[in-house]
Amino acid sequence: MPLNPDAESFAELALDLHEVSSLDETVERVLEFACKMFNCAYAGVILVHEGSRVETVASNHELVAHLDKVQLEAGEGPDIEIIADRPGVLICDISEETRWPRWTAAVEEAGIRSMLGARLYTTRRVLGSLNLYALDVDGFDEVDVDVAHMLARHAAVALESARGTEHLQRAVDARNLIGQAQGILMERFSIDADQAFGVLKRYSQDNNLKLNSVAQRLIDTGRLPS
């Protein structure tokens, strides 16, 4: 049985996302797909970083980041609620929205009339939200809600994978730096690997620097921190 257009598009998206590994590129692909799928005026992706820091990591217009900033400064808005405890938000007519007055005023001033947001999450964590904006009242319907949630689940899995890949790569890079620094110390002072690691660790603690930062400084300058 042939795939319907939406299912086929999602299958292509899944394959496309599998081909990229960086977080930035993954977010851009998701955003590009969302704009094409919903034909919306504006779209953006918010991610929650370590320490609960929230950031607009991609958008098709600077206005989106501005509206997200309004929410964060006011401590209220649909994206904040989506990240906290809502699977999504559909606002058919911004002029009738009363829950978040500061955000609503900014959105109306921008000429936006409806909004659809979907939570980006996996079974392990909430990653953020995908947010879509239209210039017309009733710019999104219940079918769009279902499609947005499907897209959000695909996107969340891809984003978590990309984030994990980047973390792993950073760990590998840090380990390589430390290995190079150990080699320098071993050759310079005729000590073994464990002793060289101990030297790096001591300088890291004494100077309140990450171990890989100490290693990078030694590689770049040939000297350890003062």
C-alpha positions as CSV (number, residue, x, y, z in Angstrom):
1,M,0.0,0.0,0.0
2,P,1.6,3.4,-1.0
3,L,2.3,5.9,1.7
4,N,0.1,9.0,1.9
5,P,1.9,12.3,1.2
6,D,2.4,13.1,4.9
7,A,3.7,9.7,5.8
8,E,6.1,9.7,2.8
9,S,7.3,13.2,3.9
10,F,8.0,11.9,7.4
11,A,9.8,8.9,6.1
12,E,12.0,11.2,3.9
13,L,12.6,13.4,7.0
14,A,13.7,10.5,9.1
15,L,16.2,9.4,6.5
16,D,17.4,13.0,6.0
17,L,17.9,13.5,9.8
18,H,19.8,10.2,9.9
19,E,22.4,11.6,7.5
20,V,23.3,14.6,9.8
21,S,25.0,14.4,13.1
22,S,25.5,18.0,14.4
23,L,22.8,19.6,16.6
24,D,22.7,22.8,14.6
25,E,22.2,21.1,11.3
26,T,19.5,18.8,12.8
27,V,17.6,21.8,14.1
28,E,17.8,23.6,10.8
29,R,16.5,20.5,8.9
30,V,13.5,20.2,11.3
31,L,12.7,23.9,11.0
32,E,13.0,23.8,7.2
33,F,10.6,20.8,7.1
34,A,8.1,22.5,9.5
35,C,7.9,25.7,7.4
36,K,7.3,23.6,4.3
37,M,4.8,21.2,5.9
38,F,2.6,23.9,7.5
39,N,3.3,26.8,5.2
40,C,3.4,29.1,8.3
41,A,4.7,32.6,8.5
42,Y,7.2,32.0,11.3
43,A,8.6,29.0,13.0
44,G,11.2,28.4,15.7
45,V,12.7,25.7,17.9
46,I,13.5,26.2,21.6
47,L,15.8,23.9,23.4
48,V,16.4,23.3,27.2
49,H,20.1,23.0,27.9
50,E,21.8,21.7,31.0
51,G,21.0,23.7,34.1
52,S,17.5,24.4,32.7
53,R,18.8,27.2,30.5
54,V,16.3,27.8,27.7
55,E,17.4,29.1,24.3
56,T,15.9,29.8,20.9
57,V,18.3,27.8,18.8
58,A,16.8,28.3,15.4
59,S,14.0,30.3,13.7
60,N,13.1,31.6,10.2
61,H,12.9,35.2,11.5
62,E,14.4,37.2,14.3
63,L,10.8,38.0,15.5
64,V,10.5,34.5,16.8
65,A,13.5,34.9,19.1
66,H,12.0,38.2,20.3
67,L,8.7,36.7,21.2
68,D,10.5,33.8,23.0
69,K,12.5,36.4,25.0
70,V,9.2,38.2,26.0
71,Q,8.0,34.9,27.4
72,L,11.2,34.2,29.3
73,E,11.3,37.8,30.8
74,A,7.7,37.7,31.7
75,G,7.9,34.2,33.1
76,E,4.7,33.3,31.2
77,G,3.7,32.0,27.7
78,P,2.8,28.9,25.8
79,D,6.4,27.7,25.2
80,I,7.1,27.9,29.0
81,E,4.0,25.8,29.7
82,I,4.8,23.3,26.9
83,I,8.2,22.7,28.3
84,A,6.9,22.5,31.9
85,D,3.8,20.3,31.7
86,R,1.8,20.6,28.4
87,P,2.2,18.4,25.4
88,G,1.2,21.3,23.1
89,V,-0.8,24.5,22.7
90,L,-3.2,25.6,19.9
91,I,-4.3,29.2,19.8
92,C,-6.8,29.8,17.0
93,D,-7.3,33.5,17.7
94,I,-4.6,35.4,19.5
95,S,-7.0,38.3,20.2
96,E,-9.1,36.0,22.4
97,E,-6.1,34.6,24.4
98,T,-6.1,35.8,28.0
99,R,-3.7,33.5,29.8
100,W,-0.4,35.3,28.9
101,P,-1.2,39.1,28.5
102,R,2.4,40.3,28.0
103,W,3.2,37.7,25.4
104,T,-0.2,38.1,23.7
105,A,0.3,41.9,23.3
106,A,3.7,41.4,21.7
107,V,2.3,38.7,19.3
108,E,-0.6,40.9,18.3
109,E,1.7,43.8,17.7
110,A,3.8,41.6,15.3
111,G,0.7,40.9,13.3
112,I,0.4,37.2,14.3
113,R,-3.1,35.8,14.7
114,S,-2.7,32.1,15.5
115,M,-0.1,29.8,17.0
116,L,0.7,26.1,17.3
117,G,3.3,24.7,19.7
118,A,4.4,21.1,20.3
119,R,6.6,19.7,22.9
120,L,9.9,18.1,21.8
121,Y,10.4,15.1,24.1
122,T,11.6,11.5,24.3
123,T,10.9,8.8,26.9
124,R,14.0,10.2,28.8
125,R,13.6,13.9,28.8
126,V,11.9,17.1,27.6
127,L,14.2,18.8,25.0
128,G,12.2,21.9,24.2
129,S,9.4,23.0,21.9
130,L,8.6,23.5,18.2
131,N,6.6,26.7,17.6
132,L,4.6,27.7,14.5
133,Y,2.9,31.1,13.9
134,A,0.4,32.2,11.3
135,L,-0.8,35.6,10.2
136,D,-4.5,34.5,9.9
137,V,-7.0,33.5,12.5
138,D,-7.5,29.7,12.5
139,G,-4.2,29.3,10.8
140,F,-3.9,25.8,12.2
141,D,-6.5,23.1,12.8
142,E,-6.7,19.8,14.7
143,V,-5.1,17.9,11.8
144,D,-2.2,20.3,12.1
145,V,-2.0,19.5,15.8
146,D,-1.6,15.8,15.1
147,V,1.0,16.4,12.4
148,A,2.9,18.8,14.6
149,H,3.1,16.2,17.4
150,M,4.3,13.6,14.9
151,L,7.0,16.0,13.6
152,A,8.0,16.9,17.2
153,R,8.5,13.2,18.1
154,H,10.7,12.6,15.0
155,A,12.6,15.8,15.8
156,A,13.1,15.0,19.4
157,V,14.6,11.6,18.7
158,A,16.9,13.1,16.1
159,L,17.9,16.0,18.4
160,E,18.7,13.7,21.3
161,S,20.8,11.6,19.1
162,A,22.7,14.6,17.7
163,R,23.2,16.0,21.2
164,G,24.5,12.7,22.4
165,T,26.9,12.5,19.4
166,E,28.2,15.9,20.1
167,H,28.8,15.1,23.8
168,L,30.6,11.9,22.8
169,Q,32.7,13.8,20.3
170,R,33.7,16.4,22.9
171,A,34.6,13.6,25.3
172,V,36.8,12.0,22.7
173,D,38.4,15.3,21.8
174,A,39.1,16.0,25.4
175,R,40.6,12.6,26.0
176,N,42.9,13.1,22.9
177,L,44.0,16.5,24.2
178,I,44.8,15.0,27.6
179,G,46.7,12.1,25.9
180,Q,48.8,14.6,24.0
181,A,49.6,16.6,27.1
182,Q,50.5,13.5,29.0
183,G,53.0,12.6,26.2
184,I,54.6,16.0,26.4
185,L,55.1,15.7,30.1
186,M,56.3,12.1,29.9
187,E,59.0,13.0,27.4
188,R,60.0,16.3,29.1
189,F,60.3,14.9,32.7
190,S,60.9,11.2,32.0
191,I,57.7,10.1,33.9
192,D,55.1,7.5,33.2
193,A,51.5,8.1,32.0
194,D,50.0,7.9,35.5
195,Q,52.4,10.5,36.9
196,A,51.8,12.8,33.9
197,F,48.1,12.6,34.4
198,G,48.6,13.4,38.1
199,V,50.5,16.5,37.2
200,L,47.7,17.7,34.9
201,K,45.1,16.9,37.5
202,R,46.9,18.9,40.2
203,Y,47.3,21.9,37.9
204,S,43.6,21.6,37.0
205,Q,42.6,21.7,40.7
206,D,45.0,24.4,41.8
207,N,44.0,26.7,39.0
208,N,40.3,25.8,38.9
209,L,40.4,24.9,35.2
210,K,39.0,21.9,33.4
211,L,41.5,19.2,32.8
212,N,41.2,19.5,29.0
213,S,41.8,23.3,29.3
214,V,45.1,22.6,31.1
215,A,46.0,20.1,28.4
216,Q,45.2,22.5,25.6
217,R,47.3,25.3,27.2
218,L,50.2,22.9,27.5
219,I,49.9,21.8,23.9
220,D,49.5,25.4,22.6
221,T,52.2,27.1,24.7
222,G,54.4,24.3,26.0
223,R,53.7,25.6,29.5
224,L,51.4,24.7,32.3
225,P,49.2,27.4,34.0
226,S,51.1,29.5,36.5
